[in-house]
Amino acid sequence: MSSNPARSSRAARPSGSSAEPPATGSDLHTDRLVLRQWPADDLTAVVDGARRAHWADDFPGEGDRVIAGYVTTHPDSRGRYGQRQIIERETGLVVGAIGLFWPPTEGSLEFGYGVVASRRNRGYAAEAARALVAFALTAPGVHTVHATVELTNPASVRVLEKAGLRRLRQDATTVSFGVTTADATLR
């Protein structure tokens, strides 16, 4: 997940269908995932510590709780170019979150992501990142999409490399990755 924390006891599951919520016109689809804008009910449940039937057993993680809190205090972050849930198509379960931190700054847009432990090492984070980055580069006024991760998180470094982003800069604790519209046209 991005190093920016706003950008990074359970109740019983409710009864009812475990099927994923209906798709919306702004969903992003990959081979195995759907990236869906956060439904208001899910945000409320995460913030309140409730459980939903369409969540993986270990969702939400700590990063998901941070993002849900961010989204509830920044309603514009639920827009088309905002925060999304990562849904596993095979099961319909929410398995993480990914999102853009809109608006862009001088044409550059940051993103962050996280996948719950039970779904890691399946390539989901890189698959979601590729889809979101491609989508972000179509946004008006955006020419660069970037993420910064801590060097103590080598798995996240690998995610960004697998997603096709290149290293932009590094300091003693973090590394920044990015891709530009020019990079995307070269692929």
KENU-942075 format. One record per residue: x, y, z of N, C-alpha, C, O in turn. Coordinates in Angstrom, 1 decimal, decimal comma. Example, Ala and Ser with C-alpha at 12.3 -4.5 7.8 and 13.67 -1.06 7.14 Angstrom:
REC|13,2|-5,7|7,8|12,3|-4,5|7,8|13,2|-3,3|7,8|14,2|-3,3|8,5 .
REC|12,8|-2,2|7,1|13,7|-1,1|7,1|12,9|0,0|7,9|13,4|1,1|8,0 .
***
This chain:
REC|0,8|-1,2|0,0|0,0|0,0|0,0|0,9|1,2|0,0|2,0|1,2|0,5 .
REC|0,4|2,3|-0,5|1,1|3,6|-0,5|1,5|3,9|0,9|0,8|3,6|1,8 .
REC|2,6|4,6|1,0|3,1|5,0|2,4|2,2|6,1|3,0|2,3|6,3|4,2 .
REC|1,4|6,8|2,2|0,6|7,8|2,7|-0,6|7,1|3,4|-1,4|6,4|2,7 .
REC|-0,7|7,2|4,8|-1,7|6,4|5,5|-3,2|6,7|5,0|-4,0|5,9|5,2 .
REC|-3,4|7,9|4,6|-4,8|8,2|4,1|-5,0|7,8|2,7|-6,1|7,9|2,1 .
REC|-4,0|7,4|2,1|-4,0|7,1|0,7|-3,7|5,6|0,7|-3,8|4,9|-0,4 .
REC|-3,3|4,8|2,8|-3,0|3,4|3,1|-4,0|2,8|4,2|-3,9|1,6|4,5 .
REC|-12,7|-6,6|17,4|-13,7|-7,7|17,8|-14,8|-7,7|16,8|-15,5|-6,6|16,6 .
REC|-15,1|-8,7|16,1|-16,0|-8,8|14,9|-17,4|-9,2|15,3|-17,6|-10,1|16,1 .
REC|-18,3|-8,5|14,7|-19,7|-9,0|14,8|-20,0|-10,1|13,9|-19,2|-10,4|13,0 .
REC|-21,0|-10,9|14,2|-21,4|-12,0|13,3|-21,7|-11,5|11,9|-22,2|-10,4|11,8 .
REC|-21,5|-12,4|11,0|-21,8|-12,0|9,6|-23,4|-11,9|9,5|-24,1|-12,7|10,1 .
REC|-23,8|-10,9|8,7|-25,3|-10,8|8,5|-25,8|-12,0|7,7|-25,0|-12,6|6,9 .
REC|-27,0|-12,4|7,9|-27,6|-13,4|7,1|-27,9|-12,9|5,7|-28,0|-11,7|5,5 .
REC|-28,1|-13,8|4,7|-28,4|-13,3|3,4|-27,4|-13,8|2,4|-26,5|-14,6|2,7 .
REC|-27,6|-13,4|1,2|-26,7|-13,8|0,1|-25,3|-13,4|0,2|-25,0|-12,3|0,7 .
REC|-24,3|-14,2|-0,2|-22,9|-13,8|-0,1|-22,5|-13,3|-1,5|-21,3|-13,0|-1,7 .
REC|-23,4|-13,2|-2,4|-23,1|-12,7|-3,8|-22,6|-11,3|-3,7|-23,1|-10,5|-2,8 .
REC|-21,8|-10,9|-4,6|-21,3|-9,5|-4,6|-22,4|-8,5|-4,9|-23,4|-8,9|-5,6 .
REC|-22,3|-7,3|-4,5|-23,3|-6,3|-4,8|-23,3|-6,1|-6,3|-22,3|-6,4|-7,0 .
REC|-24,4|-5,6|-6,9|-24,5|-5,4|-8,3|-23,4|-4,5|-8,9|-23,0|-3,5|-8,2 .
REC|-23,0|-4,8|-10,1|-22,0|-4,0|-10,7|-22,6|-2,6|-11,1|-23,8|-2,5|-11,3 .
REC|-21,7|-1,6|-11,2|-22,1|-0,3|-11,6|-21,4|0,0|-12,9|-20,5|-0,7|-13,3 .
REC|-21,9|1,0|-13,6|-21,3|1,4|-14,9|-19,8|1,8|-14,8|-19,2|1,9|-15,8 .
REC|-19,4|2,2|-13,6|-18,0|2,7|-13,5|-17,0|1,6|-13,0|-15,9|1,9|-12,7 .
REC|-17,5|0,4|-12,9|-16,6|-0,7|-12,5|-15,5|-0,9|-13,5|-15,7|-0,8|-14,7 .
REC|-14,3|-1,3|-13,0|-13,2|-1,8|-13,8|-13,1|-3,3|-13,7|-13,1|-3,8|-12,6 .
REC|-13,0|-3,9|-14,8|-13,0|-5,4|-14,8|-11,6|-5,9|-15,3|-11,1|-5,4|-16,3 .
REC|-11,1|-6,9|-14,7|-9,9|-7,6|-15,1|-10,3|-9,1|-15,3|-11,4|-9,4|-15,1 .
REC|-9,3|-9,9|-15,6|-9,6|-11,3|-15,8|-10,2|-11,9|-14,5|-11,1|-12,7|-14,5 .
REC|-9,7|-11,5|-13,3|-10,1|-12,2|-12,1|-10,7|-11,2|-11,1|-11,2|-11,7|-10,0 .
REC|-10,8|-9,9|-11,4|-11,2|-8,9|-10,4|-12,2|-7,9|-10,9|-12,3|-7,7|-12,1 .
REC|-12,9|-7,3|-10,0|-13,7|-6,1|-10,3|-13,3|-5,1|-9,3|-13,2|-5,3|-8,1 .
REC|-13,0|-3,9|-9,9|-12,7|-2,8|-9,0|-13,9|-1,9|-9,0|-14,3|-1,2|-10,0 .
REC|-14,5|-1,8|-7,8|-15,8|-1,1|-7,7|-15,8|0,0|-6,7|-15,1|-0,1|-5,7 .
REC|-16,4|1,1|-7,0|-16,5|2,2|-6,1|-17,2|1,7|-4,8|-18,0|0,8|-4,8 .
REC|-16,7|2,2|-3,7|-17,2|1,8|-2,4|-18,7|2,1|-2,2|-19,1|3,3|-2,3 .
REC|-19,5|1,1|-1,9|-20,9|1,4|-1,6|-21,0|2,0|-0,2|-20,2|1,7|0,7 .
REC|-21,9|2,9|0,0|-22,1|3,7|1,3|-22,3|2,7|2,4|-21,7|2,9|3,5 .
REC|-23,0|1,6|2,2|-23,3|0,7|3,3|-22,0|0,0|3,7|-21,8|-0,3|4,9 .
REC|-21,1|-0,3|2,8|-19,8|-1,0|3,1|-18,9|0,0|3,9|-18,3|-0,4|4,9 .
REC|-18,9|1,3|3,5|-18,1|2,2|4,2|-18,6|2,3|5,7|-17,8|2,3|6,6 .
REC|-19,9|2,4|5,9|-20,5|2,5|7,2|-20,1|1,3|8,0|-19,7|1,4|9,2 .
REC|-20,2|0,1|7,4|-19,9|-1,2|8,1|-18,5|-1,2|8,5|-18,2|-1,6|9,7 .
REC|-17,5|-0,8|7,7|-16,1|-0,8|8,0|-15,9|0,1|9,2|-15,2|-0,2|10,1 .
REC|-16,4|1,3|9,1|-16,1|2,3|10,1|-16,7|1,9|11,4|-16,2|2,1|12,5 .
REC|-17,9|1,2|11,4|-18,6|0,8|12,6|-18,1|-0,5|13,1|-18,5|-1,0|14,2 .
REC|-17,2|-1,2|12,4|-16,7|-2,5|12,8|-17,7|-3,7|12,6|-17,6|-4,7|13,2 .
REC|-18,6|-3,5|11,7|-19,6|-4,5|11,4|-19,1|-5,5|10,3|-18,0|-5,1|9,7 .
REC|-19,7|-6,6|10,0|-19,3|-7,5|9,0|-20,4|-7,5|7,9|-21,6|-7,3|8,2 .
REC|-20,0|-7,8|6,7|-20,9|-7,9|5,6|-20,7|-9,3|5,0|-19,6|-9,8|5,0 .
REC|-21,7|-9,9|4,4|-21,6|-11,3|3,9|-20,7|-11,4|2,7|-20,2|-12,5|2,4 .
REC|-20,6|-10,3|1,9|-19,8|-10,4|0,7|-18,3|-9,9|0,9|-17,7|-9,5|-0,1 .
REC|-17,8|-10,1|2,1|-16,4|-9,8|2,4|-15,7|-11,0|2,7|-16,2|-12,0|3,3 .
REC|-14,4|-11,1|2,3|-13,5|-12,2|2,7|-13,4|-12,2|4,2|-13,6|-11,1|4,8 .
REC|-13,2|-13,3|4,8|-13,1|-13,4|6,2|-12,2|-12,4|6,9|-12,5|-12,0|8,0 .
REC|-11,1|-12,1|6,3|-10,1|-11,2|6,9|-10,2|-9,8|6,3|-9,3|-8,9|6,5 .
REC|-11,3|-9,4|5,6|-11,6|-8,1|5,2|-12,5|-7,4|6,2|-13,4|-8,1|6,7 .
REC|-12,3|-6,2|6,6|-11,2|-5,3|6,2|-10,0|-5,4|7,0|-10,0|-5,8|8,2 .
REC|-8,8|-5,2|6,3|-7,6|-5,0|7,0|-7,4|-3,6|7,6|-8,3|-2,8|7,4 .
REC|-6,3|-3,4|8,3|-6,1|-2,1|8,9|-6,1|-1,0|7,8|-6,6|0,1|8,0 .
REC|-5,4|-1,2|6,7|-5,4|-0,3|5,6|-6,8|0,0|5,1|-7,1|1,2|4,7 .
REC|-7,6|-1,0|5,0|-9,0|-0,8|4,5|-9,8|0,1|5,5|-10,6|0,9|5,1 .
REC|-9,5|-0,1|6,8|-10,2|0,8|7,8|-9,7|2,2|7,6|-10,5|3,2|7,8 .
REC|-8,5|2,4|7,4|-7,9|3,8|7,2|-8,6|4,4|5,9|-9,1|5,5|6,0 .
REC|-8,7|3,7|4,8|-9,3|4,2|3,6|-10,8|4,5|3,8|-11,2|5,5|3,4 .
REC|-11,5|3,6|4,5|-12,9|3,8|4,7|-13,1|5,1|5,5|-14,0|5,9|5,2 .
REC|-12,3|5,3|6,5|-12,3|6,6|7,3|-12,0|7,8|6,4|-12,7|8,8|6,6 .
REC|-11,0|7,6|5,6|-10,7|8,7|4,7|-11,9|9,0|3,7|-12,2|10,2|3,5 .
REC|-12,4|8,0|3,2|-13,5|8,2|2,2|-14,7|8,8|2,9|-15,4|9,7|2,3 .
REC|-15,0|8,4|4,1|-16,2|9,0|4,8|-16,0|10,5|5,1|-17,0|11,2|5,3 .
REC|-14,7|10,9|5,3|-14,5|12,3|5,6|-14,2|13,1|4,4|-14,1|14,3|4,4 .
REC|-13,9|12,4|3,2|-13,7|13,1|2,0|-14,6|12,5|0,9|-14,2|11,7|0,1 .
REC|-15,9|12,9|0,9|-16,9|12,3|0,0|-16,5|12,3|-1,4|-16,9|11,4|-2,2 .
REC|-15,8|13,3|-1,9|-15,4|13,4|-3,3|-14,4|12,2|-3,7|-14,2|12,0|-4,8 .
REC|-13,9|11,5|-2,7|-13,0|10,4|-3,0|-13,8|9,2|-3,4|-13,2|8,1|-3,7 .
REC|-15,1|9,2|-3,4|-15,9|8,1|-3,9|-16,3|8,3|-5,4|-17,0|7,5|-5,9 .
REC|-15,8|9,4|-6,0|-16,1|9,6|-7,4|-15,5|8,6|-8,3|-14,8|7,7|-7,9 .
REC|-15,7|8,9|-9,6|-15,2|8,0|-10,7|-13,7|7,8|-10,6|-13,2|6,7|-10,9 .
REC|-12,9|8,8|-10,2|-11,5|8,7|-10,1|-11,1|8,6|-8,6|-10,0|9,1|-8,2 .
REC|-11,8|7,9|-7,8|-11,5|7,8|-6,3|-11,2|6,4|-5,9|-10,5|5,7|-6,6 .
REC|-11,6|6,1|-4,7|-11,3|4,8|-4,0|-12,3|3,7|-4,5|-13,5|4,0|-4,7 .
REC|-11,8|2,5|-4,5|-12,5|1,3|-4,9|-12,2|0,1|-4,1|-11,2|0,0|-3,4 .
REC|-13,2|-0,8|-4,1|-12,9|-2,1|-3,5|-12,4|-3,1|-4,6|-12,6|-2,9|-5,7 .
REC|-11,6|-4,0|-4,1|-11,1|-5,1|-5,0|-12,0|-6,3|-4,7|-12,0|-6,8|-3,6 .
REC|-12,7|-6,8|-5,8|-13,6|-7,9|-5,6|-13,1|-9,1|-6,4|-12,9|-8,9|-7,6 .
REC|-13,1|-10,2|-5,8|-12,7|-11,4|-6,5|-13,8|-11,9|-7,3|-14,9|-12,3|-6,7 .
REC|-13,7|-12,0|-8,6|-14,8|-12,4|-9,5|-15,3|-13,8|-9,2|-16,5|-14,0|-9,2 .
REC|-14,4|-14,7|-9,0|-14,8|-16,1|-8,8|-15,7|-16,3|-7,6|-16,7|-17,1|-7,6 .
REC|-15,5|-15,6|-6,5|-16,3|-15,7|-5,3|-17,3|-14,6|-5,0|-18,2|-14,7|-4,2 .
REC|-17,0|-13,4|-5,6|-17,8|-12,2|-5,3|-17,4|-11,5|-4,0|-18,2|-10,7|-3,6 .
REC|-16,3|-12,0|-3,4|-15,9|-11,4|-2,1|-15,0|-10,2|-2,3|-14,2|-10,2|-3,2 .
REC|-15,2|-9,2|-1,4|-14,3|-8,1|-1,3|-13,0|-8,6|-0,7|-13,0|-9,1|0,4 .
REC|-11,9|-8,4|-1,3|-10,6|-8,9|-0,9|-9,6|-7,8|-0,7|-8,4|-8,1|-0,4 .
REC|-9,9|-6,5|-0,8|-9,0|-5,4|-0,7|-9,5|-4,1|-1,2|-10,7|-4,0|-1,4 .
REC|-8,6|-3,2|-1,2|-9,0|-1,8|-1,7|-7,9|-1,2|-2,5|-6,7|-1,6|-2,3 .
REC|-8,3|-0,4|-3,5|-7,3|0,3|-4,3|-7,9|1,6|-4,7|-9,2|1,7|-4,8 .
REC|-7,1|2,6|-4,9|-7,8|3,9|-5,2|-6,8|5,0|-5,6|-5,6|4,9|-5,3 .
REC|-7,4|6,0|-6,2|-6,7|7,2|-6,7|-6,9|8,3|-5,7|-8,0|8,4|-5,1 .
REC|-5,9|9,1|-5,5|-6,1|10,2|-4,5|-6,2|11,5|-5,4|-5,3|12,2|-5,6 .
REC|-7,5|11,7|-5,8|-7,9|12,8|-6,6|-8,0|14,1|-5,8|-8,4|14,0|-4,7 .
REC|-7,7|15,2|-6,3|-7,3|15,5|-7,7|-5,8|15,4|-7,9|-5,0|15,3|-7,0 .
REC|-5,5|15,4|-9,2|-4,0|15,3|-9,6|-3,3|16,6|-9,2|-4,0|17,7|-9,1 .
REC|-2,0|16,5|-8,9|-1,2|17,7|-8,6|-0,3|17,8|-9,8|0,6|17,0|-10,1 .
REC|-0,5|18,9|-10,5|0,3|19,2|-11,7|0,4|18,0|-12,7|1,4|17,7|-13,2 .
REC|-0,8|17,4|-12,9|-0,9|16,3|-13,8|-0,5|14,9|-13,3|-0,5|13,9|-14,0 .
REC|-0,1|14,9|-12,0|0,4|13,6|-11,4|-0,6|13,2|-10,3|-1,1|14,0|-9,5 .
REC|-0,9|11,9|-10,4|-2,0|11,3|-9,5|-1,4|10,1|-8,7|-0,9|9,2|-9,3 .
REC|-1,6|10,2|-7,4|-1,1|9,1|-6,6|-2,2|8,0|-6,4|-3,4|8,3|-6,4 .
REC|-1,7|6,8|-6,2|-2,6|5,7|-5,9|-2,1|4,8|-4,8|-0,9|4,8|-4,6 .
REC|-2,9|4,1|-4,1|-2,6|3,1|-3,1|-3,4|1,9|-3,2|-4,4|1,9|-3,9 .
REC|-3,0|0,8|-2,5|-3,7|-0,5|-2,7|-3,4|-1,3|-1,5|-2,4|-1,1|-0,7 .
REC|-4,2|-2,3|-1,3|-4,0|-3,4|-0,3|-4,9|-4,6|-0,6|-6,0|-4,4|-1,0 .
REC|-4,3|-5,7|-0,4|-5,1|-7,0|-0,5|-5,0|-7,7|0,8|-3,9|-7,8|1,4 .
REC|-6,1|-8,3|1,3|-6,1|-9,0|2,6|-5,1|-10,2|2,5|-4,9|-10,8|1,4 .
REC|-4,6|-10,6|3,6|-3,6|-11,7|3,7|-4,1|-13,0|3,1|-3,2|-13,7|2,4 .
REC|-5,3|-13,3|3,2|-5,8|-14,6|2,6|-5,8|-14,7|1,1|-5,9|-15,7|0,5 .
REC|-5,6|-13,5|0,5|-5,6|-13,5|-1,0|-4,3|-13,0|-1,6|-4,2|-12,7|-2,8 .
REC|-3,3|-12,8|-0,7|-1,9|-12,4|-1,2|-1,2|-13,5|-2,0|-1,6|-14,7|-1,9 .
REC|-0,2|-13,2|-2,7|0,6|-14,1|-3,5|-0,2|-14,8|-4,6|0,1|-15,9|-5,1 .
REC|-1,2|-14,1|-5,1|-2,0|-14,6|-6,2|-1,9|-13,6|-7,4|-2,5|-13,9|-8,5 .
REC|-1,2|-12,5|-7,2|-1,1|-11,5|-8,3|-2,2|-10,5|-8,4|-2,3|-9,8|-9,3 .
REC|-3,1|-10,6|-7,4|-4,3|-9,7|-7,4|-3,9|-8,2|-7,3|-4,4|-7,4|-8,1 .
REC|-2,9|-7,9|-6,5|-2,5|-6,4|-6,3|-2,0|-5,9|-7,6|-2,3|-4,8|-8,0 .
REC|-1,1|-6,6|-8,3|-0,5|-6,2|-9,5|-1,6|-6,1|-10,6|-1,6|-5,1|-11,4 .
REC|-2,5|-7,0|-10,7|-3,6|-7,0|-11,6|-4,5|-5,8|-11,4|-4,8|-5,2|-12,4 .
REC|-4,8|-5,5|-10,2|-5,6|-4,4|-9,9|-4,9|-3,1|-10,2|-5,5|-2,1|-10,7 .
REC|-3,6|-3,0|-9,8|-2,8|-1,8|-10,1|-2,7|-1,5|-11,6|-2,9|-0,4|-12,0 .
REC|-2,5|-2,6|-12,4|-2,4|-2,3|-13,9|-3,7|-1,7|-14,4|-3,7|-0,8|-15,2 .
REC|-4,8|-2,3|-13,9|-6,1|-1,8|-14,4|-6,4|-0,4|-14,0|-6,8|0,5|-14,8 .
REC|-6,1|-0,1|-12,7|-6,4|1,3|-12,2|-5,4|2,3|-12,8|-5,9|3,4|-13,2 .
REC|-4,2|1,9|-13,0|-3,2|2,9|-13,6|-3,6|3,2|-15,1|-3,6|4,3|-15,5 .
REC|-4,0|2,1|-15,8|-4,5|2,4|-17,2|-5,7|3,3|-17,2|-5,8|4,2|-18,1 .
REC|-6,6|3,0|-16,3|-7,8|3,9|-16,2|-7,4|5,3|-15,8|-7,9|6,3|-16,4 .
REC|-6,5|5,5|-14,9|-6,1|6,8|-14,4|-5,5|7,6|-15,5|-5,7|8,8|-15,5 .
REC|-4,7|7,0|-16,3|-4,1|7,7|-17,4|-5,0|8,2|-18,5|-4,7|9,0|-19,4 .
REC|-6,3|7,8|-18,4|-7,3|8,4|-19,3|-8,1|9,6|-18,7|-8,9|10,2|-19,3 .
REC|-7,8|9,8|-17,4|-8,5|10,9|-16,7|-8,0|12,3|-17,3|-6,9|12,4|-17,6 .
REC|-8,9|13,2|-17,3|-8,6|14,6|-17,8|-7,4|15,2|-17,0|-7,5|15,2|-15,7 .
REC|-6,4|15,7|-17,6|-5,3|16,4|-17,0|-4,3|15,5|-16,3|-3,4|16,0|-15,7 .
REC|-4,4|14,2|-16,5|-3,5|13,3|-15,8|-2,4|12,8|-16,8|-2,8|12,3|-17,9 .
REC|-1,2|13,0|-16,5|-0,1|12,4|-17,4|0,8|11,5|-16,7|1,6|10,7|-17,3 .
REC|0,7|11,4|-15,3|1,6|10,5|-14,5|0,8|9,9|-13,4|0,0|10,6|-12,8 .
REC|1,0|8,7|-13,2|0,3|8,0|-12,0|1,5|7,4|-11,2|2,4|6,8|-11,8 .
REC|1,4|7,6|-9,9|2,6|7,1|-9,1|2,1|6,6|-7,7|1,0|6,8|-7,3 .
REC|3,0|5,8|-7,1|2,8|5,3|-5,8|4,2|5,3|-5,1|5,2|5,1|-5,7 .
REC|4,1|5,4|-3,8|5,3|5,4|-2,9|5,1|4,3|-1,9|4,1|4,3|-1,2 .
REC|6,1|3,5|-1,8|6,1|2,4|-0,8|7,3|2,4|0,1|8,4|3,0|-0,3 .
REC|7,2|1,8|1,3|8,3|1,7|2,2|9,2|0,6|1,7|8,8|-0,5|1,3 .
REC|10,5|0,8|1,9|11,5|-0,2|1,5|11,4|-1,5|2,4|11,8|-2,5|2,0 .
REC|10,8|-1,3|3,5|10,6|-2,5|4,4|9,4|-3,3|4,0|9,1|-4,3|4,6 .
REC|8,8|-3,0|2,8|7,7|-3,8|2,3|8,1|-4,2|0,9|7,6|-3,7|-0,1 .
REC|9,0|-5,2|0,8|9,5|-5,7|-0,5|8,3|-6,3|-1,4|8,4|-6,2|-2,6 .
REC|7,3|-6,8|-0,8|6,2|-7,4|-1,6|5,5|-6,3|-2,3|5,1|-6,5|-3,5 .
REC|5,3|-5,1|-1,7|4,7|-4,0|-2,4|5,6|-3,5|-3,5|5,1|-3,0|-4,5 .
REC|6,9|-3,5|-3,3|7,8|-3,1|-4,3|7,6|-4,0|-5,5|7,6|-3,5|-6,7 .
REC|7,6|-5,3|-5,3|7,4|-6,3|-6,4|6,1|-6,1|-7,1|6,0|-6,2|-8,3 .
REC|5,0|-5,7|-6,4|3,7|-5,5|-7,0|3,8|-4,4|-8,0|3,3|-4,5|-9,1 .
REC|4,5|-3,3|-7,6|4,6|-2,1|-8,6|5,4|-2,4|-9,8|5,2|-2,0|-10,9 .
REC|6,5|-3,2|-9,5|7,3|-3,6|-10,7|6,5|-4,5|-11,6|6,6|-4,4|-12,8 .
REC|5,8|-5,5|-11,0|5,0|-6,4|-11,9|3,8|-5,7|-12,6|3,4|-6,1|-13,7 .
REC|3,4|-4,6|-12,0|2,3|-3,8|-12,6|2,9|-2,9|-13,8|2,1|-2,3|-14,4 .
REC|4,2|-2,9|-13,9|4,7|-2,1|-15,1|5,2|-0,7|-14,7|5,5|0,0|-15,7 .
REC|5,2|-0,3|-13,5|5,7|1,0|-13,1|7,2|1,0|-13,0|7,8|-0,1|-12,7 .
REC|7,8|2,1|-13,2|9,3|2,2|-13,1|9,6|3,0|-11,9|8,9|3,9|-11,4 .
REC|10,8|2,7|-11,4|11,3|3,5|-10,2|11,6|4,9|-10,6|12,3|5,2|-11,6 .
REC|11,1|5,8|-9,8|11,3|7,2|-10,1|12,4|7,8|-9,2|13,3|8,5|-9,6 .
REC|12,3|7,5|-7,9|13,3|8,0|-6,9|13,2|7,1|-5,7|12,2|6,4|-5,4 .
REC|14,3|7,2|-4,9|14,4|6,4|-3,7|15,1|7,2|-2,6|16,1|7,9|-3,0 .
REC|14,7|7,1|-1,4|15,5|7,7|-0,3|15,8|6,5|0,7|15,7|5,4|0,3 .
REC|16,2|6,9|1,9|16,6|5,8|2,9|15,4|4,9|3,3|15,7|3,8|3,7 .
REC|14,2|5,4|3,2|13,1|4,6|3,7|12,0|4,3|2,6|11,2|3,3|2,8 .
REC|11,9|5,0|1,5|10,8|4,8|0,6|11,4|4,8|-0,8|12,5|5,2|-1,1 .
REC|10,5|4,2|-1,7|10,8|4,2|-3,1|9,5|4,6|-3,9|8,4|4,2|-3,5 .
REC|9,7|5,5|-4,8|8,5|5,9|-5,6|8,6|5,3|-7,0|9,6|5,3|-7,6 .
REC|7,4|4,9|-7,5|7,2|4,3|-8,8|6,2|5,1|-9,5|5,4|5,7|-8,9 .
REC|6,3|5,1|-10,9|5,4|5,8|-11,7|5,3|5,3|-13,1|6,2|4,6|-13,5 .
REC|4,4|5,8|-13,8|4,2|5,6|-15,2|3,5|6,8|-15,8|2,7|7,5|-15,1 .
REC|3,9|7,1|-17,0|3,4|8,3|-17,7|2,6|7,9|-18,9|2,6|6,7|-19,3 .
REC|1,8|8,8|-19,5|1,1|8,5|-20,7|2,0|8,1|-21,8|1,7|7,3|-22,6 .
REC|3,2|8,8|-21,8|4,2|8,4|-22,8|4,7|7,0|-22,6|4,8|6,2|-23,6 .
REC|4,9|6,6|-21,4|5,3|5,2|-21,1|4,3|4,2|-21,6|4,6|3,2|-22,2 .
REC|3,0|4,6|-21,3|1,9|3,6|-21,6|1,8|3,5|-23,1|1,4|2,4|-23,6 .
REC|2,1|4,5|-23,9|1,9|4,3|-25,4|3,1|3,5|-26,0|2,9|3,0|-27,1 .
REC|4,1|3,3|-25,2|5,3|2,5|-25,7|5,0|1,0|-25,5|5,8|0,2|-26,1 .
REC|4,0|0,6|-24,8|3,8|-0,8|-24,5|3,1|-1,5|-25,6|2,8|-2,7|-25,5 .
***
